[in-house]
Amino acid sequence: MNVDQPPKLERKVSLLQATAINMTDMVGIGPFVVLSMVAEIMQGPWFLYAWVAGAVLSLVDAMIWSQLGATYPLAGGSYNFLKEGFGPKWGKLMSFLFVWQTMIQAPLVIASAAIGFASYFQFLHPTSIWQSKALSGALVILIVVLLYRKIEAIGKISVLLWSGVLVTMAWLIGGGLLHGNFMAPIQQINDGLKLDYAFATALGFASVKTIYSYLGYYNVCHLGGEIVAPEKNIPKSMFISIAGIAFLYLMMNISVASVLPLEQIKQSKFVVSEFVQTLSGPTAANIATILILWVAFASVFSATLGYSRIPYAAAKDGAFFKVFANLHPTKHFPHISLLVLGAVAFVFSLLFKLHEVISAILAMRILIQFIGQGVGLLLLVKRKSPKHFAWKMPLYPLPVILAIIIWGLVFLSTGKQMMLGGLTVIALGLIAFVIKQKRLSQWPFEQKD
């Protein structure tokens, strides 16, 4: 490469690697720690419906991400989608708000996986509060060290970590198939079910937890500038990831429920490890726990990778602090962005508890990112011709409208405190945006020729 040319992102991530990055982000510690939460909220064998609801929303929402991601395959994902969707007047504001909340929300996502890792580690060895916090903080540091390298090396690491995810899920599912009454949870799924307001409310609260476990299917969009043949591979990787993970989640839940009684599932902090222990004894349970920790580690790795590209994309576009636009001179990745997000995630991993961040993550993202992208796509399609898009969703605009409605219901299900927190972050972002624009001597919504 000519030394006089500035470093740039390279398209080196294949479909296999992109799918591995998505799936390792999705299957973090989430499905193992929220399994009991979902069963407790639903209070019956119909808790499987909450996992189906999470899959349905993910598939519908992935159509929005696919149409935008295939058309605008750039680093930063949603930053570019919101800017393009809302146009010159409002796109500047929406994309700024997204980056603003990402600087808080992304470290929360990374910290949640690290906290979950430290929490589940206690099945192997009991730890004090401070030991647990030290473990979660050390995990964040290790992830940053591993990500401090070229993207082609990271793609290979992702495939290796993904293989551990598949081995873990295959073992858990196989245990139920071979030793449990596997058909019982399916046959009993409607026992005592009443389609009333109480069920709808419980499904809403439970779906907040399951949707958290599906988040990450769009990670490939954040890496759009590094994906090979993005117009094809970005949609493919998302739909393959969601279909595969939905199958694995349902099979794992059925497998656990085919062996353990519902009451034990609802009360257990280490339900999957207890499931393996019931089938094969304590040694096998310890091995299973190590594999679950492998999965949690893989998730932190993948999530941190994707989020590190967002401040970089905004800064490169002149919409965020210039220092974040720097790429490593030889490894060609946004090292400043990675280090800052890692540092904030490290602090969050020491301050918060897992149950405090799951709902906060969703409440903070829904209005600007998920609903915002849907509205932005509707506006963009209205301004552009169908030929503008590299990939087009079927039955447009029904999937977009359905996704917006469901996301709105999920936002309400996060609870008043979390809703208020999400709105507060947006309000502070609005203030910061106005201040930033005034410092540049620009009217906040001024259009340039």
Contacts in CASP RR format, 6 or more apart in sequence:
PFRMAT RR
TARGET T0000
AUTHOR 0000-0000-0000
METHOD contacts of the structure
MODEL  1
MNVDQPPKLERKVSLLQATAINMTDMVGIGPFVVLSMVAEIMQGPWFLYA
WVAGAVLSLVDAMIWSQLGATYPLAGGSYNFLKEGFGPKWGKLMSFLFVW
QTMIQAPLVIASAAIGFASYFQFLHPTSIWQSKALSGALVILIVVLLYRK
IEAIGKISVLLWSGVLVTMAWLIGGGLLHGNFMAPIQQINDGLKLDYAFA
TALGFASVKTIYSYLGYYNVCHLGGEIVAPEKNIPKSMFISIAGIAFLYL
MMNISVASVLPLEQIKQSKFVVSEFVQTLSGPTAANIATILILWVAFASV
FSATLGYSRIPYAAAKDGAFFKVFANLHPTKHFPHISLLVLGAVAFVFSL
LFKLHEVISAILAMRILIQFIGQGVGLLLLVKRKSPKHFAWKMPLYPLPV
ILAIIIWGLVFLSTGKQMMLGGLTVIALGLIAFVIKQKRLSQWPFEQKD
6 327 0 8 1.000
7 327 0 8 1.000
7 328 0 8 1.000
7 329 0 8 1.000
7 330 0 8 1.000
7 332 0 8 1.000
8 327 0 8 1.000
8 332 0 8 1.000
9 75 0 8 1.000
9 151 0 8 1.000
9 225 0 8 1.000
9 226 0 8 1.000
9 327 0 8 1.000
9 332 0 8 1.000
9 333 0 8 1.000
10 151 0 8 1.000
10 152 0 8 1.000
10 226 0 8 1.000
10 332 0 8 1.000
11 225 0 8 1.000
11 226 0 8 1.000
11 227 0 8 1.000
11 228 0 8 1.000
11 230 0 8 1.000
12 150 0 8 1.000
12 151 0 8 1.000
12 152 0 8 1.000
12 155 0 8 1.000
12 226 0 8 1.000
12 228 0 8 1.000
13 21 0 8 1.000
13 151 0 8 1.000
13 152 0 8 1.000
13 155 0 8 1.000
13 220 0 8 1.000
13 223 0 8 1.000
13 226 0 8 1.000
13 227 0 8 1.000
13 228 0 8 1.000
14 228 0 8 1.000
14 233 0 8 1.000
15 228 0 8 1.000
15 229 0 8 1.000
15 232 0 8 1.000
15 233 0 8 1.000
15 236 0 8 1.000
15 237 0 8 1.000
16 159 0 8 1.000
17 155 0 8 1.000
17 156 0 8 1.000
17 158 0 8 1.000
17 159 0 8 1.000
18 220 0 8 1.000
18 223 0 8 1.000
18 227 0 8 1.000
18 233 0 8 1.000
18 234 0 8 1.000
18 237 0 8 1.000
19 162 0 8 1.000
19 236 0 8 1.000
19 237 0 8 1.000
19 240 0 8 1.000
19 241 0 8 1.000
20 155 0 8 1.000
20 158 0 8 1.000
20 159 0 8 1.000
20 161 0 8 1.000
20 162 0 8 1.000
21 155 0 8 1.000
21 158 0 8 1.000
21 219 0 8 1.000
21 220 0 8 1.000
21 223 0 8 1.000
21 237 0 8 1.000
21 302 0 8 1.000
21 305 0 8 1.000
21 306 0 8 1.000
22 216 0 8 1.000
22 217 0 8 1.000
22 218 0 8 1.000
22 219 0 8 1.000
22 220 0 8 1.000
22 237 0 8 1.000
22 238 0 8 1.000
22 241 0 8 1.000
22 302 0 8 1.000
23 162 0 8 1.000
23 165 0 8 1.000
23 241 0 8 1.000
23 244 0 8 1.000
23 245 0 8 1.000
24 158 0 8 1.000
24 161 0 8 1.000
24 162 0 8 1.000
24 165 0 8 1.000
24 295 0 8 1.000
24 298 0 8 1.000
24 299 0 8 1.000
24 301 0 8 1.000
24 302 0 8 1.000
25 215 0 8 1.000
25 216 0 8 1.000
25 219 0 8 1.000
25 299 0 8 1.000
25 302 0 8 1.000
25 303 0 8 1.000
25 306 0 8 1.000
26 213 0 8 1.000
26 214 0 8 1.000
26 215 0 8 1.000
26 216 0 8 1.000
26 217 0 8 1.000
26 241 0 8 1.000
26 245 0 8 1.000
26 299 0 8 1.000
27 165 0 8 1.000
27 169 0 8 1.000
27 213 0 8 1.000
27 245 0 8 1.000
27 248 0 8 1.000
27 295 0 8 1.000
27 298 0 8 1.000
27 299 0 8 1.000
28 113 0 8 1.000
28 165 0 8 1.000
28 213 0 8 1.000
28 295 0 8 1.000
28 296 0 8 1.000
28 298 0 8 1.000
28 299 0 8 1.000
28 300 0 8 1.000
29 113 0 8 1.000
29 116 0 8 1.000
29 117 0 8 1.000
29 119 0 8 1.000
29 120 0 8 1.000
29 292 0 8 1.000
29 295 0 8 1.000
29 296 0 8 1.000
29 299 0 8 1.000
30 113 0 8 1.000
30 116 0 8 1.000
30 212 0 8 1.000
30 213 0 8 1.000
30 296 0 8 1.000
30 299 0 8 1.000
31 213 0 8 1.000
31 249 0 8 1.000
31 252 0 8 1.000
32 120 0 8 1.000
32 271 0 8 1.000
32 272 0 8 1.000
32 292 0 8 1.000
32 295 0 8 1.000
32 296 0 8 1.000
33 116 0 8 1.000
33 119 0 8 1.000
33 120 0 8 1.000
33 269 0 8 1.000
33 354 0 8 1.000
34 209 0 8 1.000
34 210 0 8 1.000
34 212 0 8 1.000
34 213 0 8 1.000
34 358 0 8 1.000
35 252 0 8 1.000
35 253 0 8 1.000
35 256 0 8 1.000
35 265 0 8 1.000
35 271 0 8 1.000
35 272 0 8 1.000
36 265 0 8 1.000
36 266 0 8 1.000
36 267 0 8 1.000
36 268 0 8 1.000
36 269 0 8 1.000
36 271 0 8 1.000
37 206 0 8 1.000
37 209 0 8 1.000
38 47 0 8 1.000
38 50 0 8 1.000
38 51 0 8 1.000
38 206 0 8 1.000
38 209 0 8 1.000
38 210 0 8 1.000
39 47 0 8 1.000
39 262 0 8 1.000
39 265 0 8 1.000
39 266 0 8 1.000
40 266 0 8 1.000
40 267 0 8 1.000
41 47 0 8 1.000
41 50 0 8 1.000
41 202 0 8 1.000
41 205 0 8 1.000
41 206 0 8 1.000
41 209 0 8 1.000
42 49 0 8 1.000
42 50 0 8 1.000
42 202 0 8 1.000
42 203 0 8 1.000
42 206 0 8 1.000
43 202 0 8 1.000
43 266 0 8 1.000
44 191 0 8 1.000
44 192 0 8 1.000
44 262 0 8 1.000
45 185 0 8 1.000
45 188 0 8 1.000
45 189 0 8 1.000
45 191 0 8 1.000
45 257 0 8 1.000
45 262 0 8 1.000
46 189 0 8 1.000
46 190 0 8 1.000
46 191 0 8 1.000
46 192 0 8 1.000
46 193 0 8 1.000
46 199 0 8 1.000
47 206 0 8 1.000
47 253 0 8 1.000
48 185 0 8 1.000
48 189 0 8 1.000
48 250 0 8 1.000
48 253 0 8 1.000
48 254 0 8 1.000
48 257 0 8 1.000
49 189 0 8 1.000
49 203 0 8 1.000
50 203 0 8 1.000
50 204 0 8 1.000
50 206 0 8 1.000
50 207 0 8 1.000
50 209 0 8 1.000
50 210 0 8 1.000
51 210 0 8 1.000
51 246 0 8 1.000
51 249 0 8 1.000
51 250 0 8 1.000
51 253 0 8 1.000
52 246 0 8 1.000
52 250 0 8 1.000
53 203 0 8 1.000
53 204 0 8 1.000
53 207 0 8 1.000
53 210 0 8 1.000
53 211 0 8 1.000
54 207 0 8 1.000
54 210 0 8 1.000
54 211 0 8 1.000
54 214 0 8 1.000
54 246 0 8 1.000
55 214 0 8 1.000
55 242 0 8 1.000
55 245 0 8 1.000
55 246 0 8 1.000
55 249 0 8 1.000
55 250 0 8 1.000
57 207 0 8 1.000
57 211 0 8 1.000
57 214 0 8 1.000
57 403 0 8 1.000
57 406 0 8 1.000
57 407 0 8 1.000
57 410 0 8 1.000
58 211 0 8 1.000
58 214 0 8 1.000
58 217 0 8 1.000
58 242 0 8 1.000
58 246 0 8 1.000
59 239 0 8 1.000
59 242 0 8 1.000
59 243 0 8 1.000
59 246 0 8 1.000
60 399 0 8 1.000
60 402 0 8 1.000
60 403 0 8 1.000
60 406 0 8 1.000
61 218 0 8 1.000
61 370 0 8 1.000
61 403 0 8 1.000
61 407 0 8 1.000
62 217 0 8 1.000
62 218 0 8 1.000
62 235 0 8 1.000
62 238 0 8 1.000
62 239 0 8 1.000
62 242 0 8 1.000
63 393 0 8 1.000
63 394 0 8 1.000
63 399 0 8 1.000
63 400 0 8 1.000
63 403 0 8 1.000
64 373 0 8 1.000
64 374 0 8 1.000
64 377 0 8 1.000
64 393 0 8 1.000
64 399 0 8 1.000
64 400 0 8 1.000
64 403 0 8 1.000
65 217 0 8 1.000
65 218 0 8 1.000
65 221 0 8 1.000
65 238 0 8 1.000
65 373 0 8 1.000
66 234 0 8 1.000
66 235 0 8 1.000
66 238 0 8 1.000
66 239 0 8 1.000
66 391 0 8 1.000
66 393 0 8 1.000
67 377 0 8 1.000
67 389 0 8 1.000
67 391 0 8 1.000
67 392 0 8 1.000
67 393 0 8 1.000
68 77 0 8 1.000
68 80 0 8 1.000
68 81 0 8 1.000
68 84 0 8 1.000
68 221 0 8 1.000
68 373 0 8 1.000
68 377 0 8 1.000
68 380 0 8 1.000
69 77 0 8 1.000
69 81 0 8 1.000
69 221 0 8 1.000
69 224 0 8 1.000
69 230 0 8 1.000
69 234 0 8 1.000
69 235 0 8 1.000
69 391 0 8 1.000
70 230 0 8 1.000
70 231 0 8 1.000
70 232 0 8 1.000
70 234 0 8 1.000
70 235 0 8 1.000
70 389 0 8 1.000
70 390 0 8 1.000
70 391 0 8 1.000
71 231 0 8 1.000
71 388 0 8 1.000
71 389 0 8 1.000
71 390 0 8 1.000
71 391 0 8 1.000
72 80 0 8 1.000
72 81 0 8 1.000
72 84 0 8 1.000
73 224 0 8 1.000
73 225 0 8 1.000
73 227 0 8 1.000
73 230 0 8 1.000
73 231 0 8 1.000
73 234 0 8 1.000
74 80 0 8 1.000
74 224 0 8 1.000
74 225 0 8 1.000
74 313 0 8 1.000
75 222 0 8 1.000
75 223 0 8 1.000
75 224 0 8 1.000
75 225 0 8 1.000
75 226 0 8 1.000
75 309 0 8 1.000
75 310 0 8 1.000
75 312 0 8 1.000
75 313 0 8 1.000
75 316 0 8 1.000
75 334 0 8 1.000
76 221 0 8 1.000
76 222 0 8 1.000
76 224 0 8 1.000
76 309 0 8 1.000
76 310 0 8 1.000
76 312 0 8 1.000
76 313 0 8 1.000
76 314 0 8 1.000
77 221 0 8 1.000
77 222 0 8 1.000
77 224 0 8 1.000
77 309 0 8 1.000
77 310 0 8 1.000
77 313 0 8 1.000
78 98 0 8 1.000
78 221 0 8 1.000
78 222 0 8 1.000
78 310 0 8 1.000
78 369 0 8 1.000
78 373 0 8 1.000
79 95 0 8 1.000
79 98 0 8 1.000
79 99 0 8 1.000
79 310 0 8 1.000
79 313 0 8 1.000
79 314 0 8 1.000
79 317 0 8 1.000
79 319 0 8 1.000
80 95 0 8 1.000
80 313 0 8 1.000
81 221 0 8 1.000
81 373 0 8 1.000
81 376 0 8 1.000
81 377 0 8 1.000
82 91 0 8 1.000
82 94 0 8 1.000
82 95 0 8 1.000
82 98 0 8 1.000
82 368 0 8 1.000
82 369 0 8 1.000
82 372 0 8 1.000
82 373 0 8 1.000
82 376 0 8 1.000
83 91 0 8 1.000
83 92 0 8 1.000
83 94 0 8 1.000
83 95 0 8 1.000
83 317 0 8 1.000
83 319 0 8 1.000
84 91 0 8 1.000
84 380 0 8 1.000
85 91 0 8 1.000
85 376 0 8 1.000
85 377 0 8 1.000
85 379 0 8 1.000
85 380 0 8 1.000
86 93 0 8 1.000
86 94 0 8 1.000
86 95 0 8 1.000
86 375 0 8 1.000
86 376 0 8 1.000
86 379 0 8 1.000
87 379 0 8 1.000
87 380 0 8 1.000
87 383 0 8 1.000
88 447 0 8 1.000
88 448 0 8 1.000
89 445 0 8 1.000
89 447 0 8 1.000
90 445 0 8 1.000
92 319 0 8 1.000
92 445 0 8 1.000
93 430 0 8 1.000
93 433 0 8 1.000
93 444 0 8 1.000
93 445 0 8 1.000
94 368 0 8 1.000
94 372 0 8 1.000
95 314 0 8 1.000
95 319 0 8 1.000
96 314 0 8 1.000
96 319 0 8 1.000
96 320 0 8 1.000
96 429 0 8 1.000
96 432 0 8 1.000
96 433 0 8 1.000
96 436 0 8 1.000
97 368 0 8 1.000
97 426 0 8 1.000
97 429 0 8 1.000
97 430 0 8 1.000
97 433 0 8 1.000
98 310 0 8 1.000
98 368 0 8 1.000
98 369 0 8 1.000
99 310 0 8 1.000
99 311 0 8 1.000
99 314 0 8 1.000
99 319 0 8 1.000
99 320 0 8 1.000
100 425 0 8 1.000
100 428 0 8 1.000
100 429 0 8 1.000
100 432 0 8 1.000
100 433 0 8 1.000
101 364 0 8 1.000
101 365 0 8 1.000
101 368 0 8 1.000
101 369 0 8 1.000
101 425 0 8 1.000
101 426 0 8 1.000
101 429 0 8 1.000
102 307 0 8 1.000
102 310 0 8 1.000
102 311 0 8 1.000
103 311 0 8 1.000
103 341 0 8 1.000
103 344 0 8 1.000
104 344 0 8 1.000
104 364 0 8 1.000
104 425 0 8 1.000
105 361 0 8 1.000
105 364 0 8 1.000
105 365 0 8 1.000
106 303 0 8 1.000
106 307 0 8 1.000
106 310 0 8 1.000
106 341 0 8 1.000
106 345 0 8 1.000
107 341 0 8 1.000
107 342 0 8 1.000
107 344 0 8 1.000
107 345 0 8 1.000
107 347 0 8 1.000
107 348 0 8 1.000
108 345 0 8 1.000
108 348 0 8 1.000
108 352 0 8 1.000
108 357 0 8 1.000
108 360 0 8 1.000
108 361 0 8 1.000
108 364 0 8 1.000
109 215 0 8 1.000
109 303 0 8 1.000
109 307 0 8 1.000
109 361 0 8 1.000
110 140 0 8 1.000
110 143 0 8 1.000
110 300 0 8 1.000
110 303 0 8 1.000
110 304 0 8 1.000
110 307 0 8 1.000
110 341 0 8 1.000
110 342 0 8 1.000
110 345 0 8 1.000
110 348 0 8 1.000
110 349 0 8 1.000
111 136 0 8 1.000
111 140 0 8 1.000
111 345 0 8 1.000
111 346 0 8 1.000
111 348 0 8 1.000
111 349 0 8 1.000
111 352 0 8 1.000
111 357 0 8 1.000
112 354 0 8 1.000
112 357 0 8 1.000
112 358 0 8 1.000
112 361 0 8 1.000
113 296 0 8 1.000
113 299 0 8 1.000
113 300 0 8 1.000
113 303 0 8 1.000
114 136 0 8 1.000
114 137 0 8 1.000
114 139 0 8 1.000
114 140 0 8 1.000
114 300 0 8 1.000
114 345 0 8 1.000
114 349 0 8 1.000
115 136 0 8 1.000
115 349 0 8 1.000
115 352 0 8 1.000
115 353 0 8 1.000
115 354 0 8 1.000
115 357 0 8 1.000
116 136 0 8 1.000
116 296 0 8 1.000
116 354 0 8 1.000
117 135 0 8 1.000
117 136 0 8 1.000
117 139 0 8 1.000
117 293 0 8 1.000
117 296 0 8 1.000
117 297 0 8 1.000
117 300 0 8 1.000
118 127 0 8 1.000
118 132 0 8 1.000
118 133 0 8 1.000
118 135 0 8 1.000
118 136 0 8 1.000
118 137 0 8 1.000
118 139 0 8 1.000
118 349 0 8 1.000
119 132 0 8 1.000
119 269 0 8 1.000
119 354 0 8 1.000
120 270 0 8 1.000
120 273 0 8 1.000
120 289 0 8 1.000
120 292 0 8 1.000
120 293 0 8 1.000
120 296 0 8 1.000
121 127 0 8 1.000
121 132 0 8 1.000
121 135 0 8 1.000
121 289 0 8 1.000
121 293 0 8 1.000
122 132 0 8 1.000
122 270 0 8 1.000
123 270 0 8 1.000
123 273 0 8 1.000
123 285 0 8 1.000
123 286 0 8 1.000
123 289 0 8 1.000
124 286 0 8 1.000
124 289 0 8 1.000
124 290 0 8 1.000
127 135 0 8 1.000
133 349 0 8 1.000
133 350 0 8 1.000
136 349 0 8 1.000
136 350 0 8 1.000
137 346 0 8 1.000
137 349 0 8 1.000
137 350 0 8 1.000
139 297 0 8 1.000
139 300 0 8 1.000
139 349 0 8 1.000
140 300 0 8 1.000
140 304 0 8 1.000
140 342 0 8 1.000
140 345 0 8 1.000
140 346 0 8 1.000
140 349 0 8 1.000
141 346 0 8 1.000
143 297 0 8 1.000
143 300 0 8 1.000
143 301 0 8 1.000
143 304 0 8 1.000
143 342 0 8 1.000
144 304 0 8 1.000
144 338 0 8 1.000
144 339 0 8 1.000
144 342 0 8 1.000
146 157 0 8 1.000
146 301 0 8 1.000
147 154 0 8 1.000
147 301 0 8 1.000
147 304 0 8 1.000
147 305 0 8 1.000
147 308 0 8 1.000
147 333 0 8 1.000
147 338 0 8 1.000
148 328 0 8 1.000
148 331 0 8 1.000
148 333 0 8 1.000
148 335 0 8 1.000
148 338 0 8 1.000
149 331 0 8 1.000
149 333 0 8 1.000
150 331 0 8 1.000
150 332 0 8 1.000
150 333 0 8 1.000
151 223 0 8 1.000
151 226 0 8 1.000
151 332 0 8 1.000
151 333 0 8 1.000
154 305 0 8 1.000
157 301 0 8 1.000
158 298 0 8 1.000
158 301 0 8 1.000
158 302 0 8 1.000
158 305 0 8 1.000
161 294 0 8 1.000
161 297 0 8 1.000
161 298 0 8 1.000
161 301 0 8 1.000
161 302 0 8 1.000
162 298 0 8 1.000
164 291 0 8 1.000
164 294 0 8 1.000
164 295 0 8 1.000
164 298 0 8 1.000
165 294 0 8 1.000
165 295 0 8 1.000
165 298 0 8 1.000
167 291 0 8 1.000
168 288 0 8 1.000
168 291 0 8 1.000
168 292 0 8 1.000
168 294 0 8 1.000
168 295 0 8 1.000
169 248 0 8 1.000
169 251 0 8 1.000
169 252 0 8 1.000
171 276 0 8 1.000
171 288 0 8 1.000
171 291 0 8 1.000
172 252 0 8 1.000
172 255 0 8 1.000
172 256 0 8 1.000
172 272 0 8 1.000
172 275 0 8 1.000
172 276 0 8 1.000
172 288 0 8 1.000
173 248 0 8 1.000
173 251 0 8 1.000
173 252 0 8 1.000
173 255 0 8 1.000
174 255 0 8 1.000
175 255 0 8 1.000
175 259 0 8 1.000
175 276 0 8 1.000
175 279 0 8 1.000
176 182 0 8 1.000
176 254 0 8 1.000
176 255 0 8 1.000
176 256 0 8 1.000
176 258 0 8 1.000
176 259 0 8 1.000
176 279 0 8 1.000
177 255 0 8 1.000
179 259 0 8 1.000
179 279 0 8 1.000
180 255 0 8 1.000
180 258 0 8 1.000
180 259 0 8 1.000
181 258 0 8 1.000
181 259 0 8 1.000
182 254 0 8 1.000
182 255 0 8 1.000
182 258 0 8 1.000
183 258 0 8 1.000
184 257 0 8 1.000
184 258 0 8 1.000
185 253 0 8 1.000
185 254 0 8 1.000
185 257 0 8 1.000
185 258 0 8 1.000
186 254 0 8 1.000
193 199 0 8 1.000
204 409 0 8 1.000
204 410 0 8 1.000
204 413 0 8 1.000
205 413 0 8 1.000
207 410 0 8 1.000
207 413 0 8 1.000
208 358 0 8 1.000
208 359 0 8 1.000
208 362 0 8 1.000
208 410 0 8 1.000
208 413 0 8 1.000
208 414 0 8 1.000
209 358 0 8 1.000
210 249 0 8 1.000
211 362 0 8 1.000
211 410 0 8 1.000
212 358 0 8 1.000
212 361 0 8 1.000
212 362 0 8 1.000
213 249 0 8 1.000
214 242 0 8 1.000
214 245 0 8 1.000
214 246 0 8 1.000
214 249 0 8 1.000
215 361 0 8 1.000
216 241 0 8 1.000
216 302 0 8 1.000
216 303 0 8 1.000
217 238 0 8 1.000
217 241 0 8 1.000
217 242 0 8 1.000
217 245 0 8 1.000
218 238 0 8 1.000
219 302 0 8 1.000
219 303 0 8 1.000
219 305 0 8 1.000
219 306 0 8 1.000
220 227 0 8 1.000
220 233 0 8 1.000
220 234 0 8 1.000
220 237 0 8 1.000
220 238 0 8 1.000
221 234 0 8 1.000
222 306 0 8 1.000
222 307 0 8 1.000
222 309 0 8 1.000
222 310 0 8 1.000
223 305 0 8 1.000
223 306 0 8 1.000
223 309 0 8 1.000
224 230 0 8 1.000
224 234 0 8 1.000
224 309 0 8 1.000
227 233 0 8 1.000
227 234 0 8 1.000
231 390 0 8 1.000
231 391 0 8 1.000
234 391 0 8 1.000
235 391 0 8 1.000
252 272 0 8 1.000
255 275 0 8 1.000
256 265 0 8 1.000
256 271 0 8 1.000
256 272 0 8 1.000
256 275 0 8 1.000
257 265 0 8 1.000
259 275 0 8 1.000
259 278 0 8 1.000
259 279 0 8 1.000
260 268 0 8 1.000
260 271 0 8 1.000
260 274 0 8 1.000
260 275 0 8 1.000
260 278 0 8 1.000
264 271 0 8 1.000
264 274 0 8 1.000
265 271 0 8 1.000
268 274 0 8 1.000
270 289 0 8 1.000
272 288 0 8 1.000
272 292 0 8 1.000
273 285 0 8 1.000
273 286 0 8 1.000
273 288 0 8 1.000
273 289 0 8 1.000
273 292 0 8 1.000
274 285 0 8 1.000
276 284 0 8 1.000
276 285 0 8 1.000
276 287 0 8 1.000
276 288 0 8 1.000
277 284 0 8 1.000
277 285 0 8 1.000
304 338 0 8 1.000
304 341 0 8 1.000
304 342 0 8 1.000
304 345 0 8 1.000
307 341 0 8 1.000
308 333 0 8 1.000
308 334 0 8 1.000
308 337 0 8 1.000
308 338 0 8 1.000
308 341 0 8 1.000
309 334 0 8 1.000
309 337 0 8 1.000
310 337 0 8 1.000
311 320 0 8 1.000
311 321 0 8 1.000
311 324 0 8 1.000
311 334 0 8 1.000
311 337 0 8 1.000
311 340 0 8 1.000
311 341 0 8 1.000
312 324 0 8 1.000
312 325 0 8 1.000
312 327 0 8 1.000
312 334 0 8 1.000
312 336 0 8 1.000
312 337 0 8 1.000
314 320 0 8 1.000
314 324 0 8 1.000
315 321 0 8 1.000
315 322 0 8 1.000
315 323 0 8 1.000
315 324 0 8 1.000
315 325 0 8 1.000
315 337 0 8 1.000
316 325 0 8 1.000
318 325 0 8 1.000
323 336 0 8 1.000
324 334 0 8 1.000
324 336 0 8 1.000
324 337 0 8 1.000
324 340 0 8 1.000
325 334 0 8 1.000
326 334 0 8 1.000
326 335 0 8 1.000
326 336 0 8 1.000
327 333 0 8 1.000
327 334 0 8 1.000
327 335 0 8 1.000
328 334 0 8 1.000
328 335 0 8 1.000
348 357 0 8 1.000
359 414 0 8 1.000
359 415 0 8 1.000
359 418 0 8 1.000
360 418 0 8 1.000
360 421 0 8 1.000
360 422 0 8 1.000
362 410 0 8 1.000
362 411 0 8 1.000
362 414 0 8 1.000
362 418 0 8 1.000
363 411 0 8 1.000
363 414 0 8 1.000
363 415 0 8 1.000
363 418 0 8 1.000
363 419 0 8 1.000
363 421 0 8 1.000
363 422 0 8 1.000
364 421 0 8 1.000
364 422 0 8 1.000
364 425 0 8 1.000
366 407 0 8 1.000
366 408 0 8 1.000
366 410 0 8 1.000
366 411 0 8 1.000
366 414 0 8 1.000
367 411 0 8 1.000
367 422 0 8 1.000
367 423 0 8 1.000
367 426 0 8 1.000
368 426 0 8 1.000
370 403 0 8 1.000
370 407 0 8 1.000
371 404 0 8 1.000
371 407 0 8 1.000
371 408 0 8 1.000
371 411 0 8 1.000
374 400 0 8 1.000
374 403 0 8 1.000
374 404 0 8 1.000
375 404 0 8 1.000
377 400 0 8 1.000
378 397 0 8 1.000
378 400 0 8 1.000
381 389 0 8 1.000
381 396 0 8 1.000
381 397 0 8 1.000
386 392 0 8 1.000
393 399 0 8 1.000
393 400 0 8 1.000
411 419 0 8 1.000
412 419 0 8 1.000
433 444 0 8 1.000
434 444 0 8 1.000
437 443 0 8 1.000
437 444 0 8 1.000
437 446 0 8 1.000
438 444 0 8 1.000
END
